[in-house]
Amino acid sequence: MTMLWIVLAMIGSFAVGAYVLKAEAAEKQSRPVPFSAIPPKQAYELIKKNQDNPDFIILDVRTPEEFSAGHIKNAVNINYNAETFVYELDKLDKTKTYLVYCRTGRRSADTLTIMKKLNFKDVYRILGDINRWKSEKLPVIR
């Protein structure tokens, strides 16, 4: 009888362990992988989820003129074309989470590469950037 209880206890612990592993895998799938491009709708959900999070920064790397023409709410603008661009990035808190975008993707992709070299930990970019964001009818402010 004691042996039966031991076997049942082992089966139970394996089942709980399998459940925990499955739950962790599901959670990881819903989280984007750092230094990757995520679709606009997933980026929008990430923004909504972090709207009151001071450790979440939306970074627009277009020119000030492009930024003024329309940008994502609460985005911070750092001009990729400025001579001080890398210096400005390096001054940012590297432990925060960043969502980067530009107009079509070249500048934001380069920015991710730079941020990785500067030892940022958690950075994403919007796939298709502001052009795709707008085409999917997601909100932009002026």
Chimera marker file (.cmm) of the C-alpha trace (Angstrom):
<marker_set name="trace">
<marker id="1" x="0.000" y="0.000" z="0.000" r="1" g="1" b="0" radius="0.5"/>
<marker id="2" x="2.838" y="2.382" z="0.848" r="1" g="1" b="0" radius="0.5"/>
<marker id="3" x="4.408" y="1.674" z="-2.529" r="1" g="1" b="0" radius="0.5"/>
<marker id="4" x="1.139" y="2.608" z="-4.231" r="1" g="1" b="0" radius="0.5"/>
<marker id="5" x="1.121" y="5.982" z="-2.448" r="1" g="1" b="0" radius="0.5"/>
<marker id="6" x="4.718" y="6.630" z="-3.478" r="1" g="1" b="0" radius="0.5"/>
<marker id="7" x="3.910" y="5.854" z="-7.120" r="1" g="1" b="0" radius="0.5"/>
<marker id="8" x="0.800" y="8.060" z="-7.027" r="1" g="1" b="0" radius="0.5"/>
<marker id="9" x="2.804" y="10.894" z="-5.444" r="1" g="1" b="0" radius="0.5"/>
<marker id="10" x="5.458" y="10.603" z="-8.161" r="1" g="1" b="0" radius="0.5"/>
<marker id="11" x="2.843" y="10.640" z="-10.921" r="1" g="1" b="0" radius="0.5"/>
<marker id="12" x="1.219" y="13.685" z="-9.340" r="1" g="1" b="0" radius="0.5"/>
<marker id="13" x="4.503" y="15.588" z="-9.118" r="1" g="1" b="0" radius="0.5"/>
<marker id="14" x="5.317" y="14.773" z="-12.758" r="1" g="1" b="0" radius="0.5"/>
<marker id="15" x="1.869" y="16.005" z="-13.811" r="1" g="1" b="0" radius="0.5"/>
<marker id="16" x="2.273" y="19.274" z="-11.888" r="1" g="1" b="0" radius="0.5"/>
<marker id="17" x="5.767" y="19.734" z="-13.315" r="1" g="1" b="0" radius="0.5"/>
<marker id="18" x="4.501" y="19.161" z="-16.856" r="1" g="1" b="0" radius="0.5"/>
<marker id="19" x="1.675" y="21.667" z="-16.296" r="1" g="1" b="0" radius="0.5"/>
<marker id="20" x="4.119" y="24.327" z="-15.046" r="1" g="1" b="0" radius="0.5"/>
<marker id="21" x="6.444" y="23.790" z="-18.017" r="1" g="1" b="0" radius="0.5"/>
<marker id="22" x="3.504" y="24.025" z="-20.424" r="1" g="1" b="0" radius="0.5"/>
<marker id="23" x="2.305" y="27.274" z="-18.790" r="1" g="1" b="0" radius="0.5"/>
<marker id="24" x="5.812" y="28.781" z="-18.969" r="1" g="1" b="0" radius="0.5"/>
<marker id="25" x="6.107" y="27.841" z="-22.657" r="1" g="1" b="0" radius="0.5"/>
<marker id="26" x="2.747" y="29.476" z="-23.428" r="1" g="1" b="0" radius="0.5"/>
<marker id="27" x="3.794" y="32.659" z="-21.612" r="1" g="1" b="0" radius="0.5"/>
<marker id="28" x="7.063" y="32.828" z="-23.543" r="1" g="1" b="0" radius="0.5"/>
<marker id="29" x="5.207" y="32.496" z="-26.837" r="1" g="1" b="0" radius="0.5"/>
<marker id="30" x="3.039" y="35.509" z="-26.026" r="1" g="1" b="0" radius="0.5"/>
<marker id="31" x="6.080" y="37.642" z="-25.196" r="1" g="1" b="0" radius="0.5"/>
<marker id="32" x="8.140" y="38.981" z="-28.089" r="1" g="1" b="0" radius="0.5"/>
<marker id="33" x="11.798" y="38.036" z="-28.358" r="1" g="1" b="0" radius="0.5"/>
<marker id="34" x="14.115" y="40.989" z="-27.551" r="1" g="1" b="0" radius="0.5"/>
<marker id="35" x="15.805" y="42.630" z="-30.550" r="1" g="1" b="0" radius="0.5"/>
<marker id="36" x="13.137" y="41.399" z="-32.950" r="1" g="1" b="0" radius="0.5"/>
<marker id="37" x="10.513" y="43.047" z="-35.141" r="1" g="1" b="0" radius="0.5"/>
<marker id="38" x="6.931" y="42.578" z="-34.010" r="1" g="1" b="0" radius="0.5"/>
<marker id="39" x="3.779" y="43.216" z="-36.066" r="1" g="1" b="0" radius="0.5"/>
<marker id="40" x="1.977" y="46.532" z="-35.464" r="1" g="1" b="0" radius="0.5"/>
<marker id="41" x="-1.019" y="44.949" z="-33.740" r="1" g="1" b="0" radius="0.5"/>
<marker id="42" x="1.269" y="43.101" z="-31.309" r="1" g="1" b="0" radius="0.5"/>
<marker id="43" x="3.190" y="46.357" z="-30.749" r="1" g="1" b="0" radius="0.5"/>
<marker id="44" x="-0.116" y="48.143" z="-30.067" r="1" g="1" b="0" radius="0.5"/>
<marker id="45" x="-1.047" y="45.498" z="-27.476" r="1" g="1" b="0" radius="0.5"/>
<marker id="46" x="2.392" y="45.884" z="-25.887" r="1" g="1" b="0" radius="0.5"/>
<marker id="47" x="1.856" y="49.656" z="-25.720" r="1" g="1" b="0" radius="0.5"/>
<marker id="48" x="-1.596" y="49.274" z="-24.156" r="1" g="1" b="0" radius="0.5"/>
<marker id="49" x="-0.269" y="46.747" z="-21.636" r="1" g="1" b="0" radius="0.5"/>
<marker id="50" x="2.530" y="49.153" z="-20.646" r="1" g="1" b="0" radius="0.5"/>
<marker id="51" x="0.702" y="52.490" z="-20.855" r="1" g="1" b="0" radius="0.5"/>
<marker id="52" x="1.374" y="53.292" z="-17.184" r="1" g="1" b="0" radius="0.5"/>
<marker id="53" x="4.783" y="51.633" z="-17.050" r="1" g="1" b="0" radius="0.5"/>
<marker id="54" x="7.590" y="54.224" z="-16.678" r="1" g="1" b="0" radius="0.5"/>
<marker id="55" x="10.073" y="51.529" z="-17.737" r="1" g="1" b="0" radius="0.5"/>
<marker id="56" x="8.502" y="51.204" z="-21.203" r="1" g="1" b="0" radius="0.5"/>
<marker id="57" x="9.614" y="53.749" z="-23.816" r="1" g="1" b="0" radius="0.5"/>
<marker id="58" x="8.338" y="54.227" z="-27.377" r="1" g="1" b="0" radius="0.5"/>
<marker id="59" x="11.227" y="55.574" z="-29.444" r="1" g="1" b="0" radius="0.5"/>
<marker id="60" x="10.655" y="57.313" z="-32.799" r="1" g="1" b="0" radius="0.5"/>
<marker id="61" x="13.958" y="57.682" z="-34.677" r="1" g="1" b="0" radius="0.5"/>
<marker id="62" x="12.639" y="59.774" z="-37.564" r="1" g="1" b="0" radius="0.5"/>
<marker id="63" x="13.435" y="63.433" z="-38.166" r="1" g="1" b="0" radius="0.5"/>
<marker id="64" x="11.631" y="66.056" z="-36.060" r="1" g="1" b="0" radius="0.5"/>
<marker id="65" x="9.647" y="67.044" z="-39.171" r="1" g="1" b="0" radius="0.5"/>
<marker id="66" x="8.467" y="63.457" z="-39.719" r="1" g="1" b="0" radius="0.5"/>
<marker id="67" x="7.639" y="63.196" z="-36.023" r="1" g="1" b="0" radius="0.5"/>
<marker id="68" x="5.554" y="66.402" z="-36.152" r="1" g="1" b="0" radius="0.5"/>
<marker id="69" x="3.569" y="65.066" z="-39.118" r="1" g="1" b="0" radius="0.5"/>
<marker id="70" x="2.249" y="62.213" z="-36.939" r="1" g="1" b="0" radius="0.5"/>
<marker id="71" x="3.604" y="59.828" z="-34.340" r="1" g="1" b="0" radius="0.5"/>
<marker id="72" x="2.538" y="57.185" z="-31.841" r="1" g="1" b="0" radius="0.5"/>
<marker id="73" x="1.185" y="58.671" z="-28.614" r="1" g="1" b="0" radius="0.5"/>
<marker id="74" x="3.847" y="59.137" z="-25.901" r="1" g="1" b="0" radius="0.5"/>
<marker id="75" x="6.710" y="58.447" z="-28.314" r="1" g="1" b="0" radius="0.5"/>
<marker id="76" x="10.066" y="60.095" z="-27.654" r="1" g="1" b="0" radius="0.5"/>
<marker id="77" x="11.842" y="61.454" z="-30.736" r="1" g="1" b="0" radius="0.5"/>
<marker id="78" x="15.582" y="61.012" z="-31.231" r="1" g="1" b="0" radius="0.5"/>
<marker id="79" x="16.681" y="61.954" z="-34.751" r="1" g="1" b="0" radius="0.5"/>
<marker id="80" x="18.600" y="59.106" z="-36.388" r="1" g="1" b="0" radius="0.5"/>
<marker id="81" x="20.204" y="61.606" z="-38.780" r="1" g="1" b="0" radius="0.5"/>
<marker id="82" x="21.596" y="63.816" z="-35.993" r="1" g="1" b="0" radius="0.5"/>
<marker id="83" x="25.339" y="63.758" z="-35.359" r="1" g="1" b="0" radius="0.5"/>
<marker id="84" x="24.597" y="63.107" z="-31.687" r="1" g="1" b="0" radius="0.5"/>
<marker id="85" x="22.279" y="60.127" z="-32.311" r="1" g="1" b="0" radius="0.5"/>
<marker id="86" x="24.485" y="57.388" z="-30.801" r="1" g="1" b="0" radius="0.5"/>
<marker id="87" x="25.402" y="59.675" z="-27.892" r="1" g="1" b="0" radius="0.5"/>
<marker id="88" x="21.680" y="60.339" z="-27.217" r="1" g="1" b="0" radius="0.5"/>
<marker id="89" x="20.923" y="56.599" z="-27.308" r="1" g="1" b="0" radius="0.5"/>
<marker id="90" x="23.821" y="55.834" z="-24.986" r="1" g="1" b="0" radius="0.5"/>
<marker id="91" x="22.400" y="58.276" z="-22.394" r="1" g="1" b="0" radius="0.5"/>
<marker id="92" x="19.145" y="56.271" z="-22.161" r="1" g="1" b="0" radius="0.5"/>
<marker id="93" x="18.501" y="53.797" z="-19.330" r="1" g="1" b="0" radius="0.5"/>
<marker id="94" x="19.594" y="50.444" z="-20.757" r="1" g="1" b="0" radius="0.5"/>
<marker id="95" x="17.447" y="48.464" z="-18.309" r="1" g="1" b="0" radius="0.5"/>
<marker id="96" x="14.148" y="49.833" z="-19.650" r="1" g="1" b="0" radius="0.5"/>
<marker id="97" x="12.081" y="48.263" z="-22.432" r="1" g="1" b="0" radius="0.5"/>
<marker id="98" x="12.073" y="50.111" z="-25.772" r="1" g="1" b="0" radius="0.5"/>
<marker id="99" x="9.788" y="49.896" z="-28.786" r="1" g="1" b="0" radius="0.5"/>
<marker id="100" x="11.507" y="51.552" z="-31.758" r="1" g="1" b="0" radius="0.5"/>
<marker id="101" x="10.114" y="52.671" z="-35.099" r="1" g="1" b="0" radius="0.5"/>
<marker id="102" x="10.908" y="54.888" z="-38.069" r="1" g="1" b="0" radius="0.5"/>
<marker id="103" x="9.112" y="55.347" z="-41.406" r="1" g="1" b="0" radius="0.5"/>
<marker id="104" x="9.811" y="52.077" z="-43.229" r="1" g="1" b="0" radius="0.5"/>
<marker id="105" x="12.375" y="50.096" z="-41.261" r="1" g="1" b="0" radius="0.5"/>
<marker id="106" x="15.939" y="50.923" z="-42.264" r="1" g="1" b="0" radius="0.5"/>
<marker id="107" x="16.642" y="53.403" z="-39.452" r="1" g="1" b="0" radius="0.5"/>
<marker id="108" x="14.837" y="51.373" z="-36.782" r="1" g="1" b="0" radius="0.5"/>
<marker id="109" x="16.679" y="48.170" z="-37.794" r="1" g="1" b="0" radius="0.5"/>
<marker id="110" x="19.999" y="50.028" z="-37.597" r="1" g="1" b="0" radius="0.5"/>
<marker id="111" x="18.941" y="51.480" z="-34.236" r="1" g="1" b="0" radius="0.5"/>
<marker id="112" x="18.318" y="47.994" z="-32.825" r="1" g="1" b="0" radius="0.5"/>
<marker id="113" x="21.813" y="46.962" z="-33.900" r="1" g="1" b="0" radius="0.5"/>
<marker id="114" x="23.309" y="50.031" z="-32.225" r="1" g="1" b="0" radius="0.5"/>
<marker id="115" x="21.282" y="49.511" z="-29.046" r="1" g="1" b="0" radius="0.5"/>
<marker id="116" x="22.404" y="45.897" z="-28.854" r="1" g="1" b="0" radius="0.5"/>
<marker id="117" x="26.039" y="47.025" z="-29.114" r="1" g="1" b="0" radius="0.5"/>
<marker id="118" x="25.375" y="49.594" z="-26.381" r="1" g="1" b="0" radius="0.5"/>
<marker id="119" x="24.134" y="46.754" z="-24.113" r="1" g="1" b="0" radius="0.5"/>
<marker id="120" x="20.430" y="47.562" z="-24.001" r="1" g="1" b="0" radius="0.5"/>
<marker id="121" x="18.513" y="44.564" z="-22.654" r="1" g="1" b="0" radius="0.5"/>
<marker id="122" x="14.956" y="44.692" z="-24.010" r="1" g="1" b="0" radius="0.5"/>
<marker id="123" x="14.362" y="46.368" z="-27.390" r="1" g="1" b="0" radius="0.5"/>
<marker id="124" x="11.789" y="45.700" z="-30.124" r="1" g="1" b="0" radius="0.5"/>
<marker id="125" x="10.882" y="47.388" z="-33.370" r="1" g="1" b="0" radius="0.5"/>
<marker id="126" x="7.597" y="47.639" z="-35.192" r="1" g="1" b="0" radius="0.5"/>
<marker id="127" x="7.552" y="45.501" z="-38.327" r="1" g="1" b="0" radius="0.5"/>
<marker id="128" x="6.825" y="47.829" z="-41.239" r="1" g="1" b="0" radius="0.5"/>
<marker id="129" x="7.262" y="50.767" z="-38.883" r="1" g="1" b="0" radius="0.5"/>
<marker id="130" x="4.925" y="53.802" z="-38.963" r="1" g="1" b="0" radius="0.5"/>
<marker id="131" x="3.859" y="53.174" z="-42.580" r="1" g="1" b="0" radius="0.5"/>
<marker id="132" x="2.466" y="49.740" z="-41.757" r="1" g="1" b="0" radius="0.5"/>
<marker id="133" x="1.132" y="51.021" z="-38.410" r="1" g="1" b="0" radius="0.5"/>
<marker id="134" x="-0.927" y="53.627" z="-40.295" r="1" g="1" b="0" radius="0.5"/>
<marker id="135" x="-2.035" y="51.147" z="-42.983" r="1" g="1" b="0" radius="0.5"/>
<marker id="136" x="-3.453" y="48.953" z="-40.213" r="1" g="1" b="0" radius="0.5"/>
<marker id="137" x="-5.438" y="51.975" z="-38.964" r="1" g="1" b="0" radius="0.5"/>
<marker id="138" x="-3.675" y="52.158" z="-35.600" r="1" g="1" b="0" radius="0.5"/>
<marker id="139" x="-3.743" y="55.525" z="-33.791" r="1" g="1" b="0" radius="0.5"/>
<marker id="140" x="-1.347" y="58.364" z="-34.595" r="1" g="1" b="0" radius="0.5"/>
<marker id="141" x="-1.281" y="61.824" z="-33.042" r="1" g="1" b="0" radius="0.5"/>
<marker id="142" x="0.143" y="65.162" z="-34.205" r="1" g="1" b="0" radius="0.5"/>
<link id1="1" id2="2" r="1" g="1" b="0" radius="0.2"/>
<link id1="2" id2="3" r="1" g="1" b="0" radius="0.2"/>
<link id1="3" id2="4" r="1" g="1" b="0" radius="0.2"/>
<link id1="4" id2="5" r="1" g="1" b="0" radius="0.2"/>
<link id1="5" id2="6" r="1" g="1" b="0" radius="0.2"/>
<link id1="6" id2="7" r="1" g="1" b="0" radius="0.2"/>
<link id1="7" id2="8" r="1" g="1" b="0" radius="0.2"/>
<link id1="8" id2="9" r="1" g="1" b="0" radius="0.2"/>
<link id1="9" id2="10" r="1" g="1" b="0" radius="0.2"/>
<link id1="10" id2="11" r="1" g="1" b="0" radius="0.2"/>
<link id1="11" id2="12" r="1" g="1" b="0" radius="0.2"/>
<link id1="12" id2="13" r="1" g="1" b="0" radius="0.2"/>
<link id1="13" id2="14" r="1" g="1" b="0" radius="0.2"/>
<link id1="14" id2="15" r="1" g="1" b="0" radius="0.2"/>
<link id1="15" id2="16" r="1" g="1" b="0" radius="0.2"/>
<link id1="16" id2="17" r="1" g="1" b="0" radius="0.2"/>
<link id1="17" id2="18" r="1" g="1" b="0" radius="0.2"/>
<link id1="18" id2="19" r="1" g="1" b="0" radius="0.2"/>
<link id1="19" id2="20" r="1" g="1" b="0" radius="0.2"/>
<link id1="20" id2="21" r="1" g="1" b="0" radius="0.2"/>
<link id1="21" id2="22" r="1" g="1" b="0" radius="0.2"/>
<link id1="22" id2="23" r="1" g="1" b="0" radius="0.2"/>
<link id1="23" id2="24" r="1" g="1" b="0" radius="0.2"/>
<link id1="24" id2="25" r="1" g="1" b="0" radius="0.2"/>
<link id1="25" id2="26" r="1" g="1" b="0" radius="0.2"/>
<link id1="26" id2="27" r="1" g="1" b="0" radius="0.2"/>
<link id1="27" id2="28" r="1" g="1" b="0" radius="0.2"/>
<link id1="28" id2="29" r="1" g="1" b="0" radius="0.2"/>
<link id1="29" id2="30" r="1" g="1" b="0" radius="0.2"/>
<link id1="30" id2="31" r="1" g="1" b="0" radius="0.2"/>
<link id1="31" id2="32" r="1" g="1" b="0" radius="0.2"/>
<link id1="32" id2="33" r="1" g="1" b="0" radius="0.2"/>
<link id1="33" id2="34" r="1" g="1" b="0" radius="0.2"/>
<link id1="34" id2="35" r="1" g="1" b="0" radius="0.2"/>
<link id1="35" id2="36" r="1" g="1" b="0" radius="0.2"/>
<link id1="36" id2="37" r="1" g="1" b="0" radius="0.2"/>
<link id1="37" id2="38" r="1" g="1" b="0" radius="0.2"/>
<link id1="38" id2="39" r="1" g="1" b="0" radius="0.2"/>
<link id1="39" id2="40" r="1" g="1" b="0" radius="0.2"/>
<link id1="40" id2="41" r="1" g="1" b="0" radius="0.2"/>
<link id1="41" id2="42" r="1" g="1" b="0" radius="0.2"/>
<link id1="42" id2="43" r="1" g="1" b="0" radius="0.2"/>
<link id1="43" id2="44" r="1" g="1" b="0" radius="0.2"/>
<link id1="44" id2="45" r="1" g="1" b="0" radius="0.2"/>
<link id1="45" id2="46" r="1" g="1" b="0" radius="0.2"/>
<link id1="46" id2="47" r="1" g="1" b="0" radius="0.2"/>
<link id1="47" id2="48" r="1" g="1" b="0" radius="0.2"/>
<link id1="48" id2="49" r="1" g="1" b="0" radius="0.2"/>
<link id1="49" id2="50" r="1" g="1" b="0" radius="0.2"/>
<link id1="50" id2="51" r="1" g="1" b="0" radius="0.2"/>
<link id1="51" id2="52" r="1" g="1" b="0" radius="0.2"/>
<link id1="52" id2="53" r="1" g="1" b="0" radius="0.2"/>
<link id1="53" id2="54" r="1" g="1" b="0" radius="0.2"/>
<link id1="54" id2="55" r="1" g="1" b="0" radius="0.2"/>
<link id1="55" id2="56" r="1" g="1" b="0" radius="0.2"/>
<link id1="56" id2="57" r="1" g="1" b="0" radius="0.2"/>
<link id1="57" id2="58" r="1" g="1" b="0" radius="0.2"/>
<link id1="58" id2="59" r="1" g="1" b="0" radius="0.2"/>
<link id1="59" id2="60" r="1" g="1" b="0" radius="0.2"/>
<link id1="60" id2="61" r="1" g="1" b="0" radius="0.2"/>
<link id1="61" id2="62" r="1" g="1" b="0" radius="0.2"/>
<link id1="62" id2="63" r="1" g="1" b="0" radius="0.2"/>
<link id1="63" id2="64" r="1" g="1" b="0" radius="0.2"/>
<link id1="64" id2="65" r="1" g="1" b="0" radius="0.2"/>
<link id1="65" id2="66" r="1" g="1" b="0" radius="0.2"/>
<link id1="66" id2="67" r="1" g="1" b="0" radius="0.2"/>
<link id1="67" id2="68" r="1" g="1" b="0" radius="0.2"/>
<link id1="68" id2="69" r="1" g="1" b="0" radius="0.2"/>
<link id1="69" id2="70" r="1" g="1" b="0" radius="0.2"/>
<link id1="70" id2="71" r="1" g="1" b="0" radius="0.2"/>
<link id1="71" id2="72" r="1" g="1" b="0" radius="0.2"/>
<link id1="72" id2="73" r="1" g="1" b="0" radius="0.2"/>
<link id1="73" id2="74" r="1" g="1" b="0" radius="0.2"/>
<link id1="74" id2="75" r="1" g="1" b="0" radius="0.2"/>
<link id1="75" id2="76" r="1" g="1" b="0" radius="0.2"/>
<link id1="76" id2="77" r="1" g="1" b="0" radius="0.2"/>
<link id1="77" id2="78" r="1" g="1" b="0" radius="0.2"/>
<link id1="78" id2="79" r="1" g="1" b="0" radius="0.2"/>
<link id1="79" id2="80" r="1" g="1" b="0" radius="0.2"/>
<link id1="80" id2="81" r="1" g="1" b="0" radius="0.2"/>
<link id1="81" id2="82" r="1" g="1" b="0" radius="0.2"/>
<link id1="82" id2="83" r="1" g="1" b="0" radius="0.2"/>
<link id1="83" id2="84" r="1" g="1" b="0" radius="0.2"/>
<link id1="84" id2="85" r="1" g="1" b="0" radius="0.2"/>
<link id1="85" id2="86" r="1" g="1" b="0" radius="0.2"/>
<link id1="86" id2="87" r="1" g="1" b="0" radius="0.2"/>
<link id1="87" id2="88" r="1" g="1" b="0" radius="0.2"/>
<link id1="88" id2="89" r="1" g="1" b="0" radius="0.2"/>
<link id1="89" id2="90" r="1" g="1" b="0" radius="0.2"/>
<link id1="90" id2="91" r="1" g="1" b="0" radius="0.2"/>
<link id1="91" id2="92" r="1" g="1" b="0" radius="0.2"/>
<link id1="92" id2="93" r="1" g="1" b="0" radius="0.2"/>
<link id1="93" id2="94" r="1" g="1" b="0" radius="0.2"/>
<link id1="94" id2="95" r="1" g="1" b="0" radius="0.2"/>
<link id1="95" id2="96" r="1" g="1" b="0" radius="0.2"/>
<link id1="96" id2="97" r="1" g="1" b="0" radius="0.2"/>
<link id1="97" id2="98" r="1" g="1" b="0" radius="0.2"/>
<link id1="98" id2="99" r="1" g="1" b="0" radius="0.2"/>
<link id1="99" id2="100" r="1" g="1" b="0" radius="0.2"/>
<link id1="100" id2="101" r="1" g="1" b="0" radius="0.2"/>
<link id1="101" id2="102" r="1" g="1" b="0" radius="0.2"/>
<link id1="102" id2="103" r="1" g="1" b="0" radius="0.2"/>
<link id1="103" id2="104" r="1" g="1" b="0" radius="0.2"/>
<link id1="104" id2="105" r="1" g="1" b="0" radius="0.2"/>
<link id1="105" id2="106" r="1" g="1" b="0" radius="0.2"/>
<link id1="106" id2="107" r="1" g="1" b="0" radius="0.2"/>
<link id1="107" id2="108" r="1" g="1" b="0" radius="0.2"/>
<link id1="108" id2="109" r="1" g="1" b="0" radius="0.2"/>
<link id1="109" id2="110" r="1" g="1" b="0" radius="0.2"/>
<link id1="110" id2="111" r="1" g="1" b="0" radius="0.2"/>
<link id1="111" id2="112" r="1" g="1" b="0" radius="0.2"/>
<link id1="112" id2="113" r="1" g="1" b="0" radius="0.2"/>
<link id1="113" id2="114" r="1" g="1" b="0" radius="0.2"/>
<link id1="114" id2="115" r="1" g="1" b="0" radius="0.2"/>
<link id1="115" id2="116" r="1" g="1" b="0" radius="0.2"/>
<link id1="116" id2="117" r="1" g="1" b="0" radius="0.2"/>
<link id1="117" id2="118" r="1" g="1" b="0" radius="0.2"/>
<link id1="118" id2="119" r="1" g="1" b="0" radius="0.2"/>
<link id1="119" id2="120" r="1" g="1" b="0" radius="0.2"/>
<link id1="120" id2="121" r="1" g="1" b="0" radius="0.2"/>
<link id1="121" id2="122" r="1" g="1" b="0" radius="0.2"/>
<link id1="122" id2="123" r="1" g="1" b="0" radius="0.2"/>
<link id1="123" id2="124" r="1" g="1" b="0" radius="0.2"/>
<link id1="124" id2="125" r="1" g="1" b="0" radius="0.2"/>
<link id1="125" id2="126" r="1" g="1" b="0" radius="0.2"/>
<link id1="126" id2="127" r="1" g="1" b="0" radius="0.2"/>
<link id1="127" id2="128" r="1" g="1" b="0" radius="0.2"/>
<link id1="128" id2="129" r="1" g="1" b="0" radius="0.2"/>
<link id1="129" id2="130" r="1" g="1" b="0" radius="0.2"/>
<link id1="130" id2="131" r="1" g="1" b="0" radius="0.2"/>
<link id1="131" id2="132" r="1" g="1" b="0" radius="0.2"/>
<link id1="132" id2="133" r="1" g="1" b="0" radius="0.2"/>
<link id1="133" id2="134" r="1" g="1" b="0" radius="0.2"/>
<link id1="134" id2="135" r="1" g="1" b="0" radius="0.2"/>
<link id1="135" id2="136" r="1" g="1" b="0" radius="0.2"/>
<link id1="136" id2="137" r="1" g="1" b="0" radius="0.2"/>
<link id1="137" id2="138" r="1" g="1" b="0" radius="0.2"/>
<link id1="138" id2="139" r="1" g="1" b="0" radius="0.2"/>
<link id1="139" id2="140" r="1" g="1" b="0" radius="0.2"/>
<link id1="140" id2="141" r="1" g="1" b="0" radius="0.2"/>
<link id1="141" id2="142" r="1" g="1" b="0" radius="0.2"/>
</marker_set>
